[in-house]
Amino acid sequence: MTYSKDNQALMLTTALASIEQGLQTGRQDYSVPSGLAADMTAPAASFVTLTTPAGLRGCIGSLEAQSGLLEGVAENAYSAAFRDHRFPPLSADELPYLTLEISVLSPLVQVDCADEQALLSLMIPGEAGWVLEENYHRGTFLPTVWSSLDKPADFLRELKRKAGLAPDYWSSSIKVWCYTTTAFSSPVAEIRQHAGK
């Protein structure tokens, strides 16, 4: 998956506009423009991650395509700002300090592994995002998480925690998928500058 600089800028501008409208109205009601190129309206899964100099400020997305790409980016940006249960809703005072990152996901590929060691042998740092599922427990880490958890054993242990499982848990019924992403980011100030605001 590759996106032109213009389409990357369009996604970042859309994400910011959705957050700004959410601050004004308190609702997710941003409408993407019509007449978009096919790669912006094609179904695609995405995540939007918000960070500040202090660290993560919100991250919401979908693992499977639920809408056209640009529409999904707008929805996920709003949700990352106002619906991530780990953080209070974003305030207008915080907006200038945000960096927005968009990750567009490839389709999920299910991975068969006989045991935990077999899975660890497949996890190459920095290469892919991973999904872990066991009954009603499910969690994912984007490939960018490898920058802070660069050892497969640490990555998997924390992924289990995120899924609500014990860090030493393993079962033959665990389901595992991997995926790649196309990711790009920009501080709010640069997004506004590009948009001529």
N, C-alpha and C positions, 0 to 999 in steps of 0.2 A: 504494500500500500504506500503510495506516494501522493502528496498533495502539494500543489504549487504554493509559492509564497503568498500569492493573492488569496488562495483558498484557506491557508492557515490563518491569515489576517482576518478573513471573513468569519471564521469560527471563533477566534479570540474576541473580535468585536461583538459578535452575537452573544457570546457568553457574558461579556461585560454589560451589554445592553439589558440582558435578562435580569442580571443582578441589580442594576440601577433602577429598572422599572419595579422590581420587587421591593426595593427600599422606598419607592414613592407610593406604591399602591398596597403593599402587603400581600400581593397575590402573584401567582405564576401565570401571567397572561400575556407574555411577550409573543408576538406573532412574527415568524420569520418571513422575509420578503418572498414574493412570487418570482417566477421566471429564473429559477436557479439552475445551475449546471447539474447534469445528471448525477455526478459524484457527490453532490451536496444533498440530494433528495433520496438517493439510494439507501435502503435499510442498512444500518450499521450500528454496532454497539460502541459506546464511548464512556469515558469517565472524565469528570472535571475535578481537578485538585486545586485548592486554594491554600497558599502559604503566605506567611508574613515573616519578617526577620526573626521572630520568635519561634517559628516552626509551623507545623500543619495547622490549618484553620478550618478545613472541611474537605471532604472527598466523597463524591457520590457518582454512581454510574450504573450501567447495566452490563451484564456479561453476554447477553444475546440481543440482537437488534429488535427494538420495539417500535421504532419509528424511523423516519428519514434522518440522515446524519445530522444536519443542521438543527432540525427540530429537537432531536435528542440532546444535542449540546446545550441548547437554550434551557431545556427542562433540568438537565443535570447541574448546570451552573446555578440555577435558582435553588435547587435542593442542596447543593454543597454549601451555599451561603446561609440558608435558613432552616434546613431540615436535617442536618447531620446531628444526631442525638448526642454526640460527644462534646458539642460546643453550643454556646448560646447563639441565637440568631445574630447574623452580622449587623453591625451598626454602620451608619454613614461615615463616622469618624475613622473607621478601620479601612474603608475602601481604598484610599490613596496608597496604602502600604501593601496591598495585595499583589502577589504574582499569581497569574492564572496559568494552569497547565492543562492541556487537552490531550487525552490518550484515545486513539481510535483503535479498537481491538480487531484482530483477525478472528475468524470462527474458532470456537473451542475444539481442541483435539483431545479425545479421551485417551488416557495412558493406562495401560495394563502393567501392574507391578505386583510381583509375588509377595513382596514384603517391604518393610521400610528401607532396608539397605538398597534394594533394587531401585526404589524411587529416588533415594539420595544420589545414586550413581547417575541418574538421568538429569538431575538438576544442575545445570551449568550456570554459575553466577553471571547475572546480567543479561542472560539470553532470553528468558521468557517469564511471563506471569503464570501463576499457578492457582488452581481452584481445588479445594478439598471439600468433600461432602460425605457425611455419615448421618443417615436418617434425616432428622430435621436440622442438623448442624451443617452450616456452609460458610466458607470464608474464602477470600481471594486476596492475593497481593499482586499489584502491578509490577512489571519488571523494574521500575524505578526504586522499589523497596530494596533491591540488591545493594544499593549504594550505602545503606545503613545496616543491612544484614547480609554480609558478603560470604558467609559460609553456609552451604546447604543445610547442615544440621541445625544451625541457628534459625535460618529462614523457615524451615519446616516446623520447628518447635513453636515459633511465634505465629505461624499460619494456623497451627492447631488451636492455639489460644484464641485467635481471632474468630475461629469457627465455633468456639465454645467447648472445645475438647481439652482434656488434660494434655500437657506437653509431651508426656511419654505414652500417649494413647496410640494403639494401632489395632486394626481389625481387618480381616480379609474382605470385609464388605465395604471398606472405604472406597469411594470413587474419586478419581483424580483426572483433571484436565489441565492442559497447558495452552497458552496462546501468546502471540506476539503483539506488539503495539507500534503504532506510529505516534510519537509524542513530540510536542513542542510547547513552549511556554513564553510568557512575556509579562513584565510588570505592567500594572494598570496605566502608569504614566506613558509608557511607550505605546500601548494599545490606543490610548486617547490621541496621542500625537499622530499615529498612523491614520486614525479616523478623522483627523482634522478638528478634534474637539478642543 
